[in-house]
């Protein structure tokens, strides 16, 4: 403390004399000699030091400058470490950025809208819009307990300039609101793609041209994923020509086929369209049997493996900005009295975590709910990250991805800085409630165990998967990691967890 208060007058000799003080009276005399003009009498300073549990507590009692105090600690040698509060910096700066995220995004949009209009590369926008690399300045740590607003504003402005954007955080933008642009572009795509599907089939049939493989899957889902994932839908109102170009990039375009959605321009007749139309067939079952369906929003759709592409496209239409804007952050409560998994027989076996079954649904319906959850998860991940790869068995069926498999133990790979995050998706038709359960199969348990010591493996829990207005996303830690180890309970019917979603305006406990 004296090294901070005496500043330039404090040296090794003074420290040596202080260290040899025989008692508090002599200590007070030394303080008066080397550090006159203290904010409190030397006797009171000694009393404060005696009652303080840490140097930081004494620093706060004396209201000393944080940076000056840390400089003094550093000057005393390796036995003294400066104080720093990185978690507090991250929290305060994160709050500052979130409060100005609309203005920051508008400056980025203005910067890249011109490039989008000219058909130039906008990958920089997709990488920047998540603001992931907008972090507190490490140089703040020895200077501030919490960074000043001036320092935080300068940091954000410097980041904007590094991206070639204007750094004015107060000026309103002349662009349309981003939510409005996204909604208009999504609506236009919703109308265009169903029109294109029969046109492409008819044109390819007439000209004996092979239909690109992407047209046999979930066409609308892939097209939406492209315009949203690249950030194109944030920057401008897309014309039909630009939408057609995006469709071609997403699912491929038949060789030689004009970029048009008009049958006359494509030289197609009503007979061509009728011949290309596939006959509608009900899935298996006896005549008169009630079809197996699920309802996504207001749309009832048949279930079954042959309906995966249709289900995925309908699910993609149901995803709104309220869902995509969710942070996914949760706080998991500690589970008291964590029980041990049950073992049967004499030989120990690896416990399997199972789900509480839903007796009202059959296997096809459960598969369809899982697919809806993954479609929603994919859209949410693409909004937050630039490089997302769908790796589950659904991708193997819909996209004919031979490298995708449920045996991997996770559903998505997400490139993040210098590593890859692995996301396993769990979808529930029920809303978030006081008790929630989900299943981890053998391959998922194996993957989670392999990554127990790192933070790569995550779980995305999607609740109310079939009800767009109630759909929620929760990003949970690996149950076998240090962050999740005491926050999940293995029960006879599933893996039960407790958490409190940290979302603005919503404070619900989930168990």
Beta strands, then each sheet from edge to edge (+ up, - down):
strand 1: 293-296
strand 2: 299-302
strand 3: 330-332
strand 4: 388-390
strand 5: 412-416
strand 6: 419-427
strand 7: 436-438
strand 8: 457-463
strand 9: 472-477
strand 10: 488-491
strand 11: 494-497
strand 12: 499-501
strand 13: 509-510
sheet 1: 1+ 2-
sheet 2: 3+ 12- 13+
sheet 3: 4+ 5- 6+ 8+ 9-
sheet 4: 7+ 11- 10+
end
